[in-house]
Amino acid sequence: MDAEIMNTDANPLVQMVERVQDRIQQVIVGQHNMIELLLAGLLADGHILIEGVPGVAKTLTAKLVSKLINAEFSRLQFTPDLMPSDVIGTNIFNPQTGAFQFRAGPIFANMVLIDEINRAPAKTQAALFEVMEERQVTIDGQTHKMYPPFVVIATQNPIEHEGTYRLPEAQLDRFLMKIVVGYPSLEEEIKILEMHNGQVISELLQNIAPIVSKEVLATAREQIRQVHVEPKLIEFIAKIIWETRNDRSLFIGASPRASIALLQVTKAIAVLRGRNFIIPEDIIYAAPHILRHRISLTPEKEMEGLTADDILKDIVGRIEIPR
């Protein structure tokens, strides 16, 4: 495919994305980065972790995106007493047939929203490992496949740690990206108040109709895979990942899964911005969201108050940007 700027007036994918973004902005004020990254993750066929303090529209945005896709939606509220069978399902004995029948859990949906994912214990977290990576559930030796699309959108609160459990690194690595959501600006806060002063948001959300079918989403994902990538940009991605494994500030670097995720999300971002080729700025923009949950700082750097984003900014800054 030749690298060129897309004709946004004729490209069905760009038109679809614009319709989705317009519909989201009728309900959500601001949070443009979160919305763009959510759509990029959806197009890249990956799971998404959203972290932010309560009240910044994490769950609302995830529900809204799910409603815009004409697919089966499921929501789970994770709690400390949640059991694995409450998530993936279990075999139930049927006295009429004298045999066990599988009763699917709420994870069997196309779009799964998990609220406060870090409130469930390790045993329940482990139940998500197979289904998030292999898109299947194995119970009593029987494998039950998930039907595409299958996307998990999870939220967590970064400041309240009472009654929470740290997500295992193996599970974090299964999330395509981690989006960190901040507070709105003053202007956005005023718009939020004006919107809530005139209407009930829950009623507006109920009236949202799906505008993207599963077939259209599958076609869009195929188009994402065809986005042109120069060899020097593939090398740029590889260098970023390699540097995370050799940086003295990091105890754990990023895996090859991270490099693949960075490539796929960068392609999606390029399409969202009207191009069928990626540029270095796409990679630099996506890198923190793909890598921040996949690396671990050394205790010394944590004591200094540094964050994963600080280290990633330093790593990307010392690599020559290809032109």
C-alpha positions as CSV (number, residue, x, y, z in Angstrom):
1,M,0.0,0.0,0.0
2,D,1.4,3.4,-1.0
3,A,1.9,5.8,1.9
4,E,-0.4,8.7,1.4
5,I,-2.9,10.9,3.3
6,M,-6.3,9.4,3.4
7,N,-9.2,11.0,1.7
8,T,-11.3,11.6,4.8
9,D,-14.4,12.3,2.8
10,A,-14.3,9.0,0.9
11,N,-12.8,6.6,3.4
12,P,-15.5,4.6,5.3
13,L,-13.2,3.9,8.3
14,V,-12.5,7.6,8.8
15,Q,-16.2,8.4,8.4
16,M,-17.1,5.7,11.0
17,V,-14.5,7.0,13.5
18,E,-15.8,10.6,13.1
19,R,-19.4,9.5,13.7
20,V,-18.3,7.6,16.8
21,Q,-16.3,10.6,18.1
22,D,-19.1,13.0,17.5
23,R,-21.6,10.8,19.4
24,I,-19.2,10.4,22.3
25,Q,-18.6,14.2,22.5
26,Q,-22.4,14.6,22.9
27,V,-22.1,13.0,26.3
28,I,-18.5,13.3,27.4
29,V,-16.8,16.7,27.8
30,G,-13.1,16.8,27.2
31,Q,-11.0,13.7,27.8
32,H,-10.0,13.7,24.1
33,N,-6.9,11.6,24.7
34,M,-8.8,8.9,26.6
35,I,-11.4,8.8,23.8
36,E,-8.8,8.6,21.0
37,L,-6.8,5.9,22.8
38,L,-10.0,3.9,23.6
39,L,-10.9,3.9,19.9
40,A,-7.3,3.0,19.0
41,G,-7.3,0.1,21.3
42,L,-10.7,-1.1,19.9
43,L,-9.3,-0.9,16.4
44,A,-6.1,-2.7,17.4
45,D,-8.1,-5.5,19.0
46,G,-6.7,-5.2,22.5
47,H,-7.8,-5.0,26.1
48,I,-7.7,-1.6,27.8
49,L,-7.0,-0.6,31.4
50,I,-8.2,2.9,32.5
51,E,-6.8,4.4,35.7
52,G,-8.1,7.6,37.3
53,V,-9.7,9.0,40.4
54,P,-13.4,8.6,40.9
55,G,-15.7,10.9,38.9
56,V,-13.6,11.5,35.8
57,A,-15.9,9.6,33.4
58,K,-13.9,6.4,33.1
59,T,-16.9,4.0,33.4
60,L,-19.2,6.4,31.5
61,T,-16.9,6.6,28.6
62,A,-16.3,2.8,28.5
63,K,-20.1,2.2,28.6
64,L,-20.7,4.7,25.9
65,V,-18.1,3.2,23.6
66,S,-19.6,-0.2,24.2
67,K,-23.1,1.0,23.4
68,L,-21.9,2.4,20.0
69,I,-20.9,-1.1,19.0
70,N,-23.7,-3.3,17.9
71,A,-22.4,-6.2,20.0
72,E,-23.2,-8.0,23.3
73,F,-22.2,-6.0,26.3
74,S,-21.5,-7.2,29.8
75,R,-20.5,-5.4,33.0
76,L,-18.8,-6.8,36.1
77,Q,-18.3,-5.0,39.4
78,F,-15.2,-6.6,41.0
79,T,-15.4,-7.1,44.7
80,P,-13.2,-8.9,47.3
81,D,-15.7,-11.8,47.6
82,L,-15.9,-12.4,43.8
83,M,-15.1,-16.0,42.8
84,P,-13.7,-17.2,39.5
85,S,-17.0,-19.0,38.6
86,D,-18.8,-15.6,39.0
87,V,-16.7,-14.4,36.1
88,I,-16.1,-17.2,33.7
89,G,-19.0,-19.5,34.6
90,T,-19.2,-23.1,35.8
91,N,-20.6,-26.6,35.1
92,I,-24.1,-27.1,36.6
93,F,-25.6,-30.6,37.1
94,N,-28.9,-31.0,35.2
95,P,-30.9,-33.7,37.0
96,Q,-33.3,-34.0,34.0
97,T,-30.5,-35.1,31.7
98,G,-28.2,-36.6,34.3
99,A,-25.2,-34.6,32.9
100,F,-23.3,-31.4,33.6
101,Q,-24.0,-28.4,31.5
102,F,-21.8,-25.3,31.2
103,R,-23.4,-22.1,32.4
104,A,-21.4,-19.2,30.8
105,G,-20.4,-16.3,33.1
106,P,-20.6,-12.6,32.2
107,I,-17.2,-12.7,30.6
108,F,-18.8,-14.3,27.6
109,A,-19.7,-11.1,25.8
110,N,-18.2,-9.0,23.0
111,M,-17.6,-5.9,25.1
112,V,-16.8,-6.6,28.8
113,L,-16.6,-3.7,31.2
114,I,-14.9,-4.6,34.5
115,D,-15.3,-1.9,37.2
116,E,-12.5,-1.6,39.8
117,I,-10.7,-4.6,38.6
118,N,-8.1,-4.4,41.4
119,R,-10.7,-5.2,44.1
120,A,-10.9,-8.9,43.3
121,P,-8.4,-11.3,44.9
122,A,-5.6,-13.1,43.1
123,K,-7.6,-16.3,42.5
124,T,-10.3,-14.3,40.6
125,Q,-7.6,-12.3,38.7
126,A,-6.0,-15.5,37.6
127,A,-9.3,-16.6,36.0
128,L,-8.8,-13.8,33.5
129,F,-5.4,-14.9,32.3
130,E,-6.5,-17.5,29.7
131,V,-9.5,-15.6,28.4
132,M,-7.7,-12.3,27.9
133,E,-4.8,-13.9,26.1
134,E,-6.2,-16.9,24.2
135,R,-9.8,-15.7,23.9
136,Q,-11.1,-19.0,25.5
137,V,-12.1,-20.5,28.8
138,T,-11.1,-24.1,29.9
139,I,-13.3,-25.7,32.6
140,D,-13.1,-29.3,33.6
141,G,-11.0,-30.1,30.5
142,Q,-13.5,-28.5,28.1
143,T,-12.6,-25.4,26.1
144,H,-15.2,-22.7,25.4
145,K,-14.2,-20.2,22.7
146,M,-15.0,-16.5,22.8
147,Y,-16.7,-15.0,19.7
148,P,-15.1,-11.9,18.1
149,P,-15.0,-9.1,18.9
150,F,-13.8,-9.7,22.4
151,V,-12.6,-6.7,24.3
152,V,-12.1,-6.2,28.1
153,I,-12.2,-2.6,29.3
154,A,-11.2,-2.4,32.9
155,T,-11.1,0.6,35.4
156,Q,-9.2,1.1,38.6
157,N,-8.7,3.8,41.2
158,P,-5.0,4.7,41.8
159,I,-5.4,6.4,45.2
160,E,-7.7,4.1,47.3
161,H,-5.8,1.0,48.2
162,E,-7.9,-0.4,51.1
163,G,-9.5,-3.6,50.0
164,T,-7.6,-3.7,46.7
165,Y,-5.1,-6.2,45.3
166,R,-2.2,-5.4,43.0
167,L,-2.7,-6.8,39.6
168,P,-0.1,-9.4,38.7
169,E,2.5,-8.4,36.1
170,A,1.3,-11.3,33.9
171,Q,-2.2,-9.9,33.8
172,L,-1.0,-6.3,33.3
173,D,0.9,-7.4,30.3
174,R,-2.3,-8.7,28.7
175,F,-3.7,-5.2,28.6
176,L,-2.8,-3.6,25.3
177,M,-2.6,-0.2,27.0
178,K,-3.1,1.6,30.3
179,I,-4.8,5.0,30.0
180,V,-4.3,7.4,32.8
181,V,-7.1,9.9,33.1
182,G,-6.7,13.2,34.9
183,Y,-9.0,16.0,36.0
184,P,-10.8,18.3,33.4
185,S,-9.6,21.8,32.8
186,L,-11.6,24.8,34.2
187,E,-13.3,25.4,30.8
188,E,-14.3,21.7,30.6
189,E,-15.6,21.8,34.1
190,I,-17.9,24.7,33.2
191,K,-19.2,22.8,30.2
192,I,-19.8,19.7,32.3
193,L,-21.9,21.8,34.8
194,E,-23.8,23.4,31.9
195,M,-24.6,20.0,30.4
196,H,-25.8,18.5,33.7
197,N,-27.8,21.7,34.4
198,G,-30.0,21.0,31.4
199,Q,-30.3,17.2,31.1
200,V,-29.9,13.9,32.9
201,I,-26.9,12.1,31.5
202,S,-28.2,8.7,32.3
203,E,-31.3,9.3,30.1
204,L,-29.1,10.6,27.3
205,L,-27.0,7.5,27.5
206,Q,-30.1,5.2,27.3
207,N,-31.0,6.9,24.0
208,I,-27.7,6.1,22.4
209,A,-28.1,3.7,19.5
210,P,-25.3,1.5,18.0
211,I,-23.7,2.8,14.9
212,V,-21.0,0.3,14.3
213,S,-21.7,-3.4,13.5
214,K,-19.4,-6.3,14.3
215,E,-18.8,-6.8,10.6
216,V,-17.8,-3.2,10.1
217,L,-15.4,-3.4,13.1
218,A,-13.8,-6.5,11.7
219,T,-13.3,-4.7,8.3
220,A,-11.8,-1.7,10.1
221,R,-9.3,-3.9,12.0
222,E,-8.2,-5.5,8.7
223,Q,-7.6,-2.0,7.3
224,I,-5.5,-1.2,10.4
225,R,-3.2,-4.1,9.6
226,Q,-2.6,-2.8,6.1
227,V,-1.2,0.6,7.4
228,H,2.3,1.2,5.9
229,V,5.3,1.2,8.2
230,E,8.8,2.1,7.2
231,P,11.6,-0.2,8.2
232,K,13.3,2.6,10.1
233,L,10.2,3.1,12.2
234,I,10.0,-0.6,13.1
235,E,13.6,-0.2,14.2
236,F,12.7,2.8,16.2
237,I,10.0,0.8,18.1
238,A,12.5,-2.0,18.7
239,K,15.1,0.4,20.1
240,I,12.6,1.8,22.6
241,I,11.6,-1.6,23.8
242,W,15.3,-2.7,24.0
243,E,16.3,0.4,26.0
244,T,13.7,-0.5,28.6
245,R,15.4,-3.8,29.2
246,N,18.8,-2.1,29.6
247,D,18.0,1.0,31.6
248,R,19.5,1.0,35.1
249,S,16.4,2.8,36.4
250,L,14.2,-0.2,35.6
251,F,13.9,-3.5,37.4
252,I,11.7,-5.1,34.7
253,G,11.7,-4.0,31.0
254,A,9.1,-4.5,28.3
255,S,8.5,-7.8,26.6
256,P,8.1,-8.5,22.8
257,R,4.4,-8.4,23.4
258,A,4.9,-4.7,24.2
259,S,6.7,-4.1,20.9
260,I,3.8,-5.7,19.0
261,A,1.3,-3.7,20.9
262,L,3.1,-0.5,20.2
263,L,3.2,-1.2,16.5
264,Q,-0.5,-2.1,16.3
265,V,-1.7,0.9,18.4
266,T,0.5,3.3,16.4
267,K,-1.1,2.0,13.2
268,A,-4.6,2.7,14.7
269,I,-3.6,6.2,15.8
270,A,-2.3,7.0,12.3
271,V,-5.7,6.0,10.8
272,L,-7.6,7.9,13.5
273,R,-5.6,11.0,12.4
274,G,-6.3,10.4,8.7
275,R,-3.2,8.7,7.5
276,N,-2.5,5.2,6.2
277,F,1.2,5.4,7.3
278,I,2.7,6.0,10.7
279,I,5.2,8.8,11.6
280,P,7.6,9.0,14.6
281,E,5.2,11.3,16.5
282,D,2.6,8.5,16.5
283,I,5.1,6.2,18.2
284,I,6.2,8.8,20.7
285,Y,2.6,9.6,21.6
286,A,1.6,5.9,22.0
287,A,4.7,4.7,23.9
288,P,3.8,5.7,27.5
289,H,0.3,4.2,27.2
290,I,1.6,0.9,25.9
291,L,4.6,0.6,28.3
292,R,3.8,2.3,31.6
293,H,2.2,-0.8,33.1
294,R,4.8,-3.2,31.6
295,I,7.9,-1.8,33.3
296,S,8.9,-1.7,37.0
297,L,11.2,0.9,38.5
298,T,14.0,0.0,40.8
299,P,13.3,0.7,44.5
300,E,15.9,3.6,44.5
301,K,14.0,5.4,41.6
302,E,10.7,4.9,43.3
303,M,12.1,6.5,46.5
304,E,13.2,9.4,44.4
305,G,9.6,9.9,43.4
306,L,10.1,9.1,39.7
307,T,7.3,7.5,37.7
308,A,7.3,5.1,34.8
309,D,6.3,8.0,32.5
310,D,9.4,9.9,33.6
311,I,11.7,7.0,32.7
312,L,10.0,6.4,29.4
313,K,10.3,10.1,28.5
314,D,14.0,9.9,29.2
315,I,14.4,6.7,27.2
316,V,12.5,8.0,24.1
317,G,14.4,11.3,24.4
318,R,17.8,9.8,24.0
319,I,17.0,7.7,20.9
320,E,17.5,9.4,17.6
321,I,14.2,10.1,15.9
322,P,14.2,8.7,12.3
323,R,13.3,11.1,9.5
